[in-house]
Every structure is written in C-alpha cells, then in structure tokens.
Amino acid sequence: MSAQVAQGLLSRGLSKPSLFEFMIPRNPLNMNFGANDYLKLFCKTAFVPEVTHDVMLMNGHSRQGVVSSQPYGVKYNKPLSITVIERSDYFAYGEFMKWFQSTVRTSEGGFRDNGLNNFGAQRMIYRDEYTCRIILKKFELPTYDKDEKKTDRKTPRDFNGKRTEEGYREAFEVEFDSSYITSIGDIRFGTDARDSMVEYDVTFYYDSYKVKMGNDTRT
C-alpha cells in the first residue's frame, strides 16, 4: 500500500518524523543546563528507544509438551542518543561538557565546578548528584473537531480540546528517568567542508522511561 493510499484511509493523516522536540529542563543536578531553548530547535535526530520483556521459558504441566514464555522484567534499550547541530560559539557543546564533567571530582579544581581543562586524579561522584529527567515530545499537524466549521478553525486543538503548542498538537511525551550523559561524540573538521554544518552525537544513560499520550485514541 502506498503512503498516499494509506493517508487517505486515516482521519488524522500519517505521522511526521520531523516534528519533535528534545528537552533537558534546567536543573541544579545538570549544572543548570542552559542550552535547552537552543536544543529544541537544533537537535537534528532523536528516537524513542525499544522496550521489550525479559522472559523465561516454562515447560507446561497441564499442557504437556507445550513450552511457553513468562515475562519477568521490562528491558529498556540503551543508550539514548541524539545528534546536535552546533553554533559558532559552541555554546551547546560547553553546556553538555559542564554536565558531563560534573560526574567526576578531580584533584584540581574542587567539586562539580571543574573547568574544561582539569587533568588531575579522578574520583566518580555518586549518580544521585547528577542524574535528572529528559523529555522528548512528539508533535503532529493540528486537527479539529469534526463538527467545527472551517470558518471557526482559528485555534488548533487536539481531540481532547487541549490547545496545541505553536500550532501543533502533542501526540505523546516520553520522560526519561535518572538520565545523564555517557559520551559526547567526535567533532570533525575538514578543509573541504565549506558548506557543511558541525554536528556531533550526545549519548545518555537512563533507568527507564514512561510515555504520556496526548491524543484521544478514537479512530
């Protein structure tokens, strides 16, 4: 089935992968991360990680010869990774690096206020000192009540009557619990990349995540 045919069968259209917002709310635990507004616009890629069950196999008793599986835990695929487009003063990179370096105490520069150039002995800080939540929001094009007249469609709302953000409706929100940066990827330069942008990956660990749906589930 083609995308055009599938879209014609849906009352709300197909999901747009480009409509999302990745946020790291300012928090003392993430060194008051200050690039959140920038990240909302210049986070190039993000994803909702896979979630699966850990299962054990069980031989049947009342049903001899039948092997079934019993879930015993939920497993969240890790890590979470995003791609960021950087600006010329490397503001976002500096904010990521401050949070990343807050995970360690060095023999030079004291505790959690390290600069970007400390090379002393390292001692890792307990994770409760720097883990916080991260939020990923998925937006879609606005929809309206079926009974609403076209001339009255000035304020987009979702099917729950909630006003949409900046003309879009929020399909769902993912909140990642106890997150912190595990790696900041390579920043590559090249003399032949005159018309390119500087991009790099930032990878996060998290314990688990929860999904809050924003849409009415009626078809």
Buried (B, 14 or more C-beta within 10 A) or exposed (E): EEEEEEEEEEEBEEEEEEBBBBBBEBBEBBBEBBBBEBBBEBBEEBBBBEEEEEEEEEEEEEEEEEEEEEEEEEEBEBBBBBBBBBBEEEEBBEBBBBBBBBBBBBEEBEEBEBEEEBEEEEEEEEEEBBBBBBBBBBBBBBBBEEEEEEEEEEEBBBBEEBEBEEEBBBBBBBBBBBBBBBEBEEEEEEEEEEEEEBBBBBBBBBEEBEEEEBBEEEE
